[in-house]
């Protein structure tokens, strides 16, 4: 409110200097101490996010709501077989983690089911895992998720390196 025009001359009027009509002490001017929107968000380190992911996966295993499936047996992109598979296992809310390359037939089949979401292992996060009652991992998704968990965070020293049997 108020213009940016100088209201009167700097000298010669006998009045105080005024540059414009917006100062807080002028009627219709600005607020003296306005509320300032602040951003209170913070970024968790990779290591803490990785520990959260491990905890969420462990909780799903302990609850018995982790399912590992083989999508190579999926014959078509139809939704009905996936819905029947989910209803047989009494799954009403699920988060599906597929391989690094999303299986197009599974994405089409599960994409139209309410309360069922899909993502790649790179996009899997603690919120999505905890939000849904069940976690469904494809075999490729499981391998990629394990690889992500083992390689993210702080680099390990040679003494604590994880050795695989494969």
N, C-alpha and C positions, 0 to 999 in steps of 0.2 A: 504494500500500500504506500502511496506517496510517490511522487515522481523523482527522477534523478536530477532535476533542474535546480540550480542554485536559487533559493527563494529571494534573496536580496544581495546587494553588492557587499563585497568583503569589507570595504572601508567607506566611511563617510555618512553612515546612517545613524551611528550611535548605538546600534544594537550589536548583540554578540554575533560572532562568526557562525555561519550556518552553511553547510555544504549541500544538504538535501533535506527532505521531510521525513526520512525514515528512522532517525535515531529513536531509541526506546523512551527517552524522556519527552518526546513530542506526542501529542494526541494523534492517535491513528498510526503511530509508528510501530516498530518491531517489538518483539518480546525481549525483555532484558536477559532472562535465563531460560531459554526454551528447552523443551525436552529433546534430547539428542538420541536418535536411534542407535543402539549399540549392537554389535555382533559378539555374542558370548560363546560362539562355537569354537571348538578346538579340534586339532587333528591328532588322532591316536597314531602312535608309531607302528611300523609294520610288525614289529615283534609282539606288541600287545594285541593287535588285530589277529595275528596268527594264533596266539594263545586263546583268544576268544573263539576262534573257529574250531580249534581243537576241543575246547570245552563243550561247545554246542554239539559237535559230532559225537563226543563221548556220552553226552546226555541222551541223544537219540538212540545210541546203542544200548545204554542201560535201560531206557524205557521200552525198548523193543519195537521202536517205530522207524527203524532204518531198514529199507528194502533194497536189495541189489538185484537188478533185472538184466536180462539179455535182450536188447532190442533188435537183434538180427533176426529173431523169430517173428517180428512184426511183419505181417504180410501185406497190409494195406494202410492207407492213410485215414481210414474210417474211425470215427470217434467211438462207436458202440463197443468194439472189443476192449478198448482201454477203459471205458466206463464199467463194463462187466468185470474186468480184472480188478479195478479199484473197489467195486462193491463186494466182490468175493473176499477181499482182505479187509473190508470195513474201513476203507480209507475215504474220508470226506474232505480233508484239506491236505494237500500235498505240495511239496516243492521238489521238482524233478531236476537233477543235475545230469546233463548229457555230456558227451565228449567235447573236445575242443572244437570240433566241427559238429554243429547241431544236426541230428538225424532229421531230415525233412519230413519223413512220414510220421515220426513221433511228434514233431512240432505241430503238424497239421491235425493229428489225432487228439492231442492233449490241449491244443490252443483254445478250444471252444468249451472246455469244461470249467464250470465255476469253481473257485477256490483251489485251482490247480495252476501252478506257475512253473515255467521252465527257464533254465539259464545254463550257461557254460560254467565250468569250474572256475574260470577267471572272474565271472560275475557273481559267484556264490558268496553270500555274506551271512554274518551271524543273525542279522535281523530276519532275513527270509527263512533261514533254517528254524529259528525259534518261533516265528509267526505261524508257520504251518505245523499241523500235528504230526504229519509223517514226512519223512525224507526218502525219496526214491533216487537211487544212483544207478546209472547204467554202468556196465563193466568198464567202458572207456572213460566215463566220468569219474569213477572210483580211482582208476589209475592216475588220471590227470589231477584229481584233487589231492591224492597222496603226494604226488610229485610237487604240487604247489605248496603243501604244508611243509614238506621236507626241505625245499629250497628257499622259502621266503624267510624273512627275519634276518638276524645277524649271521654272517658266515661262520660256519663251525670250524673249530681248529681240527687238526688231523687226529688228535687224541679222542675227540668226541664224535667223530664222523659216523654216520649211520651206514652200516654195511648191509647190503641186500643179499639174500640167498640166491637170487637169480643171476 
